[in-house]
Structures are given as C-alpha cells and as structure tokens.
Amino acid sequence: MNDFPTFARQATAALRALFPETPLQRNEFLSDRHGAEIWLKREDLSPVRSYKLRGAFNAMRKVRAQMPDQQRFVCASAGNHAQGMAFACRHFDVSGRIFMPVTTPQQKIDKTRVFGGQNIEIVLTGDYFDQTLAAAQAFCAEARAHFLSPFDDPDVIEGQASVAVELMDQLGRAPDLVVLPVGGGGLASGVTSYLRTVAPETEFRFVEPLGGASLTAALIAGAPAKLPQVNSFVDGAAVARVGDHTFRRLDWVAREDVLLAPEDRICVTMLEMLNHEGIVLEPAGALSLDVLPELAEEIRGKTVVCVTSGGNFDFERLPEVKERAQRFAGLKKYFILRMPQRPGALREFLNLLGPDDDITRFEYLKKSARNFGSVLIGIETRSADGFSGFTARMDAAGLAFRDITNDEALSEFLI
C-alpha cells in the first residue's frame, strides 16, 4: 500500500498552523504567449519566500512526535533552507544552530536571524559549503542534535509534496503537465511521488541549471554522482550531488524529460517576469518558466503548472543579472581591439558605430606599444543584428579586434 499521499496530506494539514496555501495563479502573459493555460504555483509568496519551509517544518514536526525530548536541531545552508529551519524553530520553540559559510551575504544572514529570533544561533564557518556542512555534521555528532537535511530526508520530501496537494485542490483537476525545478531533488521527488499516485495521467518536465545538472548526472550513472564542479549562480539549485532518498524517487525519470537552463538565459527570464509581471524571482525560482519556449509545441492547448520555487533575490545582484541577460540576448558585447595611437584614431572608430550603439566600457589595457594600444570596449545596442554590421565596418577599416563576450576566462578577468 502506498501511504505517501496520506502522509503528504497530513503534512499539508499541519502546515496550516503556519501559513495558508500559496496561490496558484493563471498567468495571462505566459498563457497568451504559448497558447496554453499556464498556472504558477507561487512558492515565492510563502512566509520565507520559498518552499523550503514546508520540508523543514514537516521533518521537525515528525522528529518531535517521535522524540519529544529532542530540542536541538542543526542545518548547514547559505540560503532558503536556513530561513525555513529558522522559521520552524521559532514555531516549535526549539533550539536551532545554523551553520553558514563565511562568504554568505549579510542580507541572507539577517533574514535568517529575523525568522528564528532567539531560538537560533548562526555559526559562520568555512569558505565553501562542503566545509560548512562538515562542521555542522561534526557538531551534531558531538551535541546529539538532529541534523535537518535540506532535501535528502523522507520527512522533508513529504513536506515538499504539500505543494502538489495544494495545487490539485486549487486547480480542481489534474494538470496535463507540471514543470519542476531540480536542485537536490526534494521538491521534485515529493511532488511527483504524490501526483503519480493521485493523478497518473499528469506528465512532468524537470529543469536543472546547466552548471549544476546533478539529476542528469545521476540518470546517466544510474546512481547519485558528484559533479566535478558547479556553477553557483543559481544558488538555490546549484547542488553537486542529488540526494540518495530523492533519487530513489526519481530514478524513473527519462533523461529527455530533464531540460538544462543556461545561467545567462535564466537572467532573461528573471528580468522579463520582473518587468512584465512585477514578479520577483531568484534564479532557481525562474527555472520552470525559463524552459517554456523549449516546450512550446507540446504544451499548446494544455494545462501546465510551473512551480516558481523561490523569490529570495538580493537586488544588489540586479546589475549582474541585467549584464548576463544582455549578453545572452546578444545586446551587449565586449571586444579587445588594437587602436592606432595617433590623433584622430578615436574619432574614426566612433564613426564606425551604428545609430543604436552605445559604448558602456572603454579602457586602455596596454600602452607599451609605440604605435598601437590595446583597448577593452563594451558596446550595448538595441538589436543583436546590429553587431554584424559593426564588426563588418571594423574589418573594412582594418582594425584588429577580438570578441571576448563568451570567453569565460577573459571575461571573468577583464570584465
């Protein structure tokens, strides 16, 4: 007998002591664009602006039911899980020790402290998350505290399944397709475990950041496999290894149903939702929406639910998001060019620019050459097509140049 749906509904009912169900909203903008019924399950509107509170609360609730004397909980997190655990600690009036990397932005530390109040202690240790995790687990063993995993825990998975319980009740029918972001797999394994039982006709698509495709790696290997490196930009889903418990619930997934979202393209989606809809999403929260254009043919005329998993976005990152989005859309490029060091050379170069081209960066990199100087130049334009004409005019003028926009090493060092 499959008791998972029953446990998921129990978790959902218990959550009502903390907050009402998050909205399921039909999005007119996306629905009209794709000729489908696009619904957003707005986990970015939970009290901690992510779904992570659900799993943390359910795991803590069940631990305390089984071990009423357990008063100490520990986690390692630099973001949403820390905030969810802090909120749950305050609700249950238990003690929480939250280990965070030294490099964690102050904004996230402050928010975690606000949610947990006097019930939590924040420990900053380690430059990298693996170091932070090791410190947290060592403390657990010494203090006999309970380690609260961000995803690889059956009770956490049950808690995340409450997203599926709510969306089914709110929609009143089974959706044709549910699009889910994947990091460690807690949300995806919980939602699919529930819906595959109560709505077996519903299909799924999964989205991972291109630089953190841990589920894809596990499906290829047939077991969880650690990625050699992870791009941390999509911090809410940048996980090096999918969980053991979560993969046991996701090993049926077909590789072709897991889509990879380039980090820069996610930035385009984030800005679009902010500018068109006024919806603030963190990079991981935009994953399910980012792949809709790829799914355009198969979703036309269907009912699709996208889980917007989080909205903990630090607006200090907005310039970086805009920069990445422009570069992905081809509206901004960086060049290194050799410019003659003589009177009038700069004026001649400026005449090569089109009417919609704007110089956003101009910097001499090297002045040792007698007759030529190397220049780093950034150019922004209104249409990506304009760059072909610009580079053609530079060629015709005999300028030596190199486009470094997509050269990760040079871009990171120079830009």
C-alpha positions as CSV (number, residue, x, y, z in Angstrom):
1,M,0.0,0.0,0.0
2,N,1.3,3.4,-1.0
3,D,0.9,5.6,2.1
4,F,2.8,8.6,0.7
5,P,-0.3,10.5,-0.4
6,T,-1.7,10.1,3.1
7,F,1.5,11.4,4.7
8,A,1.6,14.3,2.2
9,R,-1.9,15.3,3.1
10,Q,-1.2,15.1,6.8
11,A,1.8,17.4,6.3
12,T,-0.3,19.8,4.3
13,A,-2.9,20.0,7.0
14,A,-0.3,20.5,9.7
15,L,1.2,23.4,7.7
16,R,-2.0,25.4,8.0
17,A,-0.8,26.3,11.5
18,L,2.0,28.3,9.9
19,F,0.6,29.8,6.7
20,P,-2.3,29.5,4.2
21,E,-1.8,27.7,0.9
22,T,0.4,29.6,-1.5
23,P,-1.5,31.0,-4.6
24,L,-2.0,29.1,-7.8
25,Q,-2.3,31.8,-10.4
26,R,-3.2,31.7,-14.1
27,N,-0.6,33.9,-15.8
28,E,-2.2,35.7,-18.7
29,F,1.1,36.9,-20.2
30,L,2.6,33.4,-20.5
31,S,-0.7,31.7,-21.4
32,D,-1.3,34.1,-24.3
33,R,2.3,33.7,-25.5
34,H,2.2,29.9,-25.6
35,G,-1.4,29.3,-26.4
36,A,-1.8,27.2,-23.2
37,E,-3.2,27.5,-19.7
38,I,-0.1,28.4,-17.7
39,W,-0.5,28.4,-14.0
40,L,2.1,29.4,-11.5
41,K,2.3,27.8,-8.1
42,R,3.8,30.8,-6.2
43,E,6.2,29.4,-3.7
44,D,7.9,32.7,-3.8
45,L,5.0,34.0,-1.7
46,S,5.4,31.7,1.3
47,P,6.4,33.4,4.6
48,V,10.1,32.7,3.8
49,R,9.7,33.3,0.1
50,S,10.4,29.7,-0.9
51,Y,9.0,26.2,-0.5
52,K,11.8,25.1,1.9
53,L,9.7,25.9,5.0
54,R,7.4,23.0,4.1
55,G,10.1,20.3,4.3
56,A,11.8,21.8,7.4
57,F,8.6,22.1,9.3
58,N,7.4,18.6,8.4
59,A,10.7,17.0,9.4
60,M,10.8,18.9,12.7
61,R,7.2,18.0,13.4
62,K,7.8,14.3,12.9
63,V,11.0,14.2,14.8
64,R,9.4,15.9,17.8
65,A,6.4,13.5,17.6
66,Q,8.8,10.5,17.8
67,M,11.3,12.1,20.2
68,P,9.6,14.7,22.3
69,D,12.8,15.4,24.2
70,Q,14.7,16.4,21.1
71,Q,15.2,20.2,21.4
72,R,18.2,20.8,19.3
73,F,18.3,21.0,15.5
74,V,21.2,21.7,13.2
75,C,21.5,22.6,9.5
76,A,24.0,23.8,7.0
77,S,22.7,26.3,4.5
78,A,23.5,29.6,2.8
79,G,20.0,30.4,1.8
80,N,16.4,29.2,1.7
81,H,16.8,26.1,3.9
82,A,18.4,28.1,6.6
83,Q,15.4,30.5,6.6
84,G,12.9,27.7,6.6
85,M,14.5,25.9,9.5
86,A,14.8,29.2,11.5
87,F,11.1,29.8,11.0
88,A,10.2,26.3,12.1
89,C,12.5,26.5,15.2
90,R,10.7,29.6,16.3
91,H,7.3,28.0,15.7
92,F,8.1,24.9,17.7
93,D,10.2,26.8,20.3
94,V,13.2,24.7,19.9
95,S,16.9,25.5,19.6
96,G,18.5,25.7,16.2
97,R,22.1,26.0,15.2
98,I,22.5,27.1,11.6
99,F,25.9,26.8,10.0
100,M,26.5,29.2,7.1
101,P,29.6,29.8,5.0
102,V,31.7,32.9,6.0
103,T,31.0,34.2,2.4
104,T,27.2,34.2,2.9
105,P,25.8,37.7,2.0
106,Q,24.8,39.7,5.1
107,Q,21.2,40.1,3.8
108,K,20.7,36.3,4.0
109,I,22.2,36.1,7.5
110,D,20.0,39.0,8.7
111,K,16.8,37.4,7.2
112,T,17.6,34.0,8.8
113,R,18.1,35.8,12.2
114,V,14.8,37.6,11.8
115,F,12.8,34.4,11.2
116,G,14.5,32.5,14.0
117,G,14.8,35.2,16.6
118,Q,16.2,34.0,20.0
119,N,15.6,30.4,19.0
120,I,18.6,30.1,16.7
121,E,22.3,30.6,16.7
122,I,24.1,31.3,13.4
123,V,27.6,30.0,13.0
124,L,29.7,31.3,10.2
125,T,32.4,28.8,9.2
126,G,34.2,27.7,6.1
127,D,34.7,29.5,2.8
128,Y,33.0,26.7,0.9
129,F,29.7,24.9,1.6
130,D,31.4,21.5,1.9
131,Q,33.5,22.9,4.8
132,T,30.3,24.3,6.4
133,L,28.5,21.0,6.1
134,A,31.3,19.1,7.7
135,A,31.4,21.5,10.6
136,A,27.6,21.1,11.1
137,Q,27.7,17.3,11.0
138,A,30.6,17.2,13.4
139,F,28.7,19.4,15.9
140,C,25.6,17.1,15.5
141,A,27.6,14.1,16.5
142,E,29.1,15.8,19.5
143,A,26.0,17.6,20.7
144,R,23.5,14.8,19.9
145,A,21.4,17.3,17.9
146,H,19.2,16.3,14.9
147,F,20.6,17.2,11.5
148,L,17.9,18.6,9.3
149,S,18.8,17.9,5.7
150,P,17.7,20.5,3.0
151,F,16.4,17.7,0.7
152,D,17.7,14.2,1.4
153,D,15.3,13.2,4.1
154,P,12.0,11.3,3.7
155,D,10.2,13.6,6.0
156,V,11.5,16.7,4.1
157,I,10.3,15.1,0.9
158,E,6.8,14.5,2.4
159,G,6.7,18.2,3.4
160,Q,7.6,19.4,-0.1
161,A,4.9,17.2,-1.5
162,S,2.4,19.6,0.1
163,V,2.9,21.8,-3.0
164,A,1.3,19.1,-5.1
165,V,-1.6,18.5,-2.6
166,E,-2.4,22.2,-2.7
167,L,-2.2,22.7,-6.5
168,M,-4.5,19.7,-7.0
169,D,-7.1,21.2,-4.6
170,Q,-6.7,24.6,-6.1
171,L,-6.9,23.6,-9.8
172,G,-9.7,21.1,-9.1
173,R,-8.4,18.7,-11.7
174,A,-5.2,17.1,-12.8
175,P,-2.9,19.3,-14.9
176,D,-1.6,18.0,-18.2
177,L,2.0,18.9,-17.3
178,V,3.9,20.0,-14.2
179,V,7.3,21.7,-14.7
180,L,9.6,21.4,-11.7
181,P,13.0,22.9,-10.8
182,V,15.6,20.5,-9.5
183,G,18.5,21.1,-7.2
184,G,18.9,18.3,-4.6
185,G,15.6,16.8,-5.7
186,G,13.5,17.3,-2.6
187,L,10.7,19.3,-4.3
188,A,10.7,17.2,-7.5
189,S,10.6,13.8,-5.7
190,G,7.9,15.0,-3.3
191,V,5.6,16.5,-6.0
192,T,6.0,13.6,-8.4
193,S,5.5,10.9,-5.7
194,Y,2.2,12.4,-4.8
195,L,0.9,13.2,-8.3
196,R,2.0,9.9,-9.9
197,T,-0.4,8.2,-7.5
198,V,-3.4,10.6,-7.4
199,A,-3.1,12.0,-11.0
200,P,-1.3,9.3,-13.0
201,E,-2.1,11.0,-16.3
202,T,-0.1,14.1,-15.4
203,E,3.3,14.4,-17.2
204,F,6.4,16.1,-15.8
205,R,9.3,18.0,-17.1
206,F,12.3,18.8,-14.9
207,V,14.7,21.8,-15.1
208,E,18.3,22.0,-13.9
209,P,20.8,24.8,-14.2
210,L,23.3,24.0,-16.9
211,G,26.1,24.4,-14.5
212,G,24.5,22.1,-11.8
213,A,22.9,19.2,-13.6
214,S,23.1,16.7,-10.7
215,L,19.9,14.8,-11.6
216,T,21.2,14.4,-15.2
217,A,24.5,13.1,-13.9
218,A,22.7,10.6,-11.7
219,L,20.4,9.3,-14.5
220,I,23.5,8.8,-16.7
221,A,25.4,6.9,-13.9
222,G,22.3,5.1,-12.6
223,A,23.1,6.4,-9.1
224,P,23.8,9.8,-7.5
225,A,27.1,11.1,-8.8
226,K,29.0,14.1,-7.6
227,L,29.7,16.8,-10.3
228,P,33.3,17.8,-10.6
229,Q,32.4,21.5,-10.4
230,V,29.2,23.5,-10.0
231,N,28.3,27.0,-11.3
232,S,27.0,28.7,-8.1
233,F,25.0,31.4,-9.9
234,V,21.6,29.6,-9.5
235,D,22.4,29.2,-5.8
236,G,19.0,27.7,-4.9
237,A,19.6,24.7,-7.2
238,A,23.4,24.6,-7.6
239,V,23.8,21.1,-6.0
240,A,26.8,18.9,-6.8
241,R,25.0,15.7,-6.0
242,V,21.4,14.8,-6.0
243,G,20.2,13.1,-2.8
244,D,20.1,9.3,-2.2
245,H,16.5,9.4,-0.9
246,T,15.4,11.8,-3.6
247,F,17.0,9.8,-6.5
248,R,15.2,6.6,-5.3
249,R,12.0,8.5,-6.0
250,L,13.3,10.0,-9.3
251,D,15.2,7.1,-10.9
252,W,12.2,6.5,-13.3
253,V,12.7,9.9,-15.0
254,A,13.6,9.8,-18.7
255,R,16.7,11.8,-19.5
256,E,15.0,13.6,-22.3
257,D,12.5,15.0,-19.8
258,V,15.2,16.8,-17.9
259,L,15.9,20.2,-19.5
260,L,19.0,22.3,-18.8
261,A,18.8,26.0,-18.5
262,P,21.8,28.2,-19.2
263,E,22.5,30.6,-16.4
264,D,22.6,33.7,-18.6
265,R,19.3,32.7,-20.2
266,I,17.7,32.4,-16.8
267,C,18.6,36.1,-16.3
268,V,16.5,37.0,-19.3
269,T,13.5,35.2,-17.8
270,M,14.0,36.8,-14.4
271,L,14.0,40.3,-16.0
272,E,11.1,39.5,-18.1
273,M,8.9,38.4,-15.2
274,L,10.0,41.4,-13.2
275,N,9.4,43.9,-16.0
276,H,6.2,42.4,-17.4
277,E,4.5,40.9,-14.3
278,G,6.2,42.6,-11.3
279,I,7.2,39.1,-10.1
280,V,10.5,38.9,-8.2
281,L,12.1,35.5,-8.7
282,E,15.5,34.3,-7.6
283,P,17.5,32.3,-10.3
284,A,16.2,28.9,-9.1
285,G,12.7,30.3,-8.9
286,A,12.7,31.2,-12.6
287,L,13.9,27.7,-13.8
288,S,10.4,26.3,-14.6
289,L,9.5,29.3,-16.6
290,D,12.8,29.5,-18.5
291,V,12.1,26.3,-20.4
292,L,8.6,27.1,-21.6
293,P,9.8,28.3,-25.1
294,E,11.5,24.9,-25.5
295,L,8.2,23.2,-24.6
296,A,6.1,25.5,-26.8
297,E,5.0,22.9,-29.3
298,E,4.0,20.2,-26.8
299,I,2.2,22.5,-24.3
300,R,-0.1,24.3,-26.8
301,G,-3.7,23.9,-25.7
302,K,-2.7,22.2,-22.5
303,T,-2.9,23.0,-18.8
304,V,0.6,23.5,-17.4
305,V,1.6,24.2,-13.8
306,C,5.1,25.8,-13.2
307,V,6.4,25.9,-9.7
308,T,8.1,29.2,-9.0
309,S,10.2,27.9,-6.2
310,G,11.6,31.0,-4.6
311,G,11.8,34.8,-4.6
312,N,14.8,35.5,-2.3
313,F,16.5,37.8,-4.7
314,D,19.1,40.3,-3.4
315,F,18.6,43.4,-5.6
316,E,22.3,44.1,-5.3
317,R,22.7,41.3,-7.8
318,L,20.4,43.1,-10.3
319,P,23.3,44.7,-12.3
320,E,24.9,41.3,-12.8
321,V,21.5,39.8,-13.8
322,K,21.0,42.6,-16.4
323,E,24.5,42.2,-17.7
324,R,24.1,38.4,-18.1
325,A,20.7,38.8,-19.8
326,Q,22.0,41.4,-22.3
327,R,25.0,39.2,-23.2
328,F,22.8,36.1,-23.7
329,A,20.4,38.1,-25.9
330,G,23.2,39.5,-28.0
331,L,22.5,43.0,-27.0
332,K,25.9,43.6,-25.3
333,K,29.4,42.6,-26.4
334,Y,32.9,43.1,-25.3
335,F,35.8,43.4,-27.7
336,I,39.6,43.8,-27.4
337,L,40.9,45.9,-30.3
338,R,44.2,47.3,-31.3
339,M,43.8,51.0,-32.0
340,P,46.4,53.2,-33.6
341,Q,47.9,55.7,-31.2
342,R,47.7,58.8,-33.4
343,P,45.5,61.9,-33.5
344,G,42.0,61.2,-34.9
345,A,42.1,57.5,-34.5
346,L,39.4,57.5,-31.8
347,R,37.2,59.8,-33.8
348,E,37.5,57.4,-36.8
349,F,36.5,54.5,-34.6
350,L,33.4,56.3,-33.2
351,N,32.2,56.8,-36.8
352,L,32.0,53.0,-37.1
353,L,29.3,52.8,-34.5
354,G,25.7,52.4,-35.6
355,P,22.9,54.8,-34.5
356,D,21.7,52.4,-31.8
357,D,25.2,51.5,-30.5
358,D,26.3,52.8,-27.1
359,I,29.7,52.5,-25.5
360,T,29.4,51.2,-21.9
361,R,33.1,50.5,-21.3
362,F,36.3,52.0,-22.8
363,E,39.6,51.1,-21.2
364,Y,43.2,51.1,-22.4
365,L,44.7,47.8,-21.3
366,K,48.3,48.3,-22.6
367,K,50.2,51.4,-23.6
368,S,53.7,49.9,-24.0
369,A,53.3,49.6,-27.8
370,R,54.7,52.5,-29.7
371,N,52.2,52.8,-32.4
372,F,49.2,50.8,-31.2
373,G,47.3,50.5,-27.9
374,S,45.0,47.6,-26.8
375,V,41.5,48.7,-25.8
376,L,38.8,46.9,-23.9
377,I,35.5,48.2,-25.2
378,G,31.9,47.2,-24.2
379,I,29.1,48.1,-26.6
380,E,25.3,47.9,-26.0
381,T,22.8,48.0,-28.7
382,R,19.0,47.7,-29.3
383,S,19.1,44.8,-31.7
384,A,21.5,41.9,-31.8
385,D,21.6,42.1,-35.6
386,G,23.4,45.5,-35.4
387,F,26.7,43.8,-34.3
388,S,27.2,42.1,-37.7
389,G,27.3,45.5,-39.4
390,F,29.5,46.9,-36.7
391,T,32.1,44.1,-37.0
392,A,32.0,44.3,-40.8
393,R,32.8,48.0,-40.6
394,M,35.7,47.3,-38.3
395,D,37.1,44.7,-40.7
396,A,36.8,47.1,-43.6
397,A,38.7,49.8,-41.6
398,G,41.5,47.3,-41.0
399,L,41.1,47.2,-37.2
400,A,42.3,44.1,-35.4
401,F,39.8,43.0,-32.8
402,R,38.6,40.0,-30.8
403,D,35.1,39.4,-29.4
404,I,35.6,38.1,-25.8
405,T,31.9,38.2,-24.8
406,N,31.7,34.4,-24.5
407,D,35.3,33.8,-23.4
408,E,34.7,32.9,-19.8
409,A,38.3,33.2,-18.7
410,L,39.0,36.6,-20.3
411,S,35.5,37.9,-19.4
412,E,36.0,37.0,-15.7
413,F,39.4,38.5,-15.5
414,L,38.8,41.7,-17.5
415,I,35.1,42.4,-17.1
